[in-house]
Amino acid sequence: MLDEIKEYKDKKISEINKHKWIASEKAGIDLGKKAIEEWQKDHEIHFKRHWLNERFELK
């Protein structure tokens, strides 16, 4: 179970960093915390559902 939690957290951080980089590139400045909060608001629930579905084959 701890392996799954670590895997989830690592993947989540990777996705947040990708979003932050892309959003910052588009804006032309480092959006920092704003991009992180945007990802949490707009993408976190979808990421969690997708990860759980993929990992545990949930429907």
HUZIPE-V188873 format. One line per field, one symbol per residue. ss: DSSP state (h for helix, s for strand, l for the rest). Layout:
BEGIN
ss->???
END
This chain:
BEGIN
ss->lhhhhhhhhhhhhhhhhhhhhhhhhhhlllllhhhhhhhhhhlhhhhhhhhhhhhhlll
END
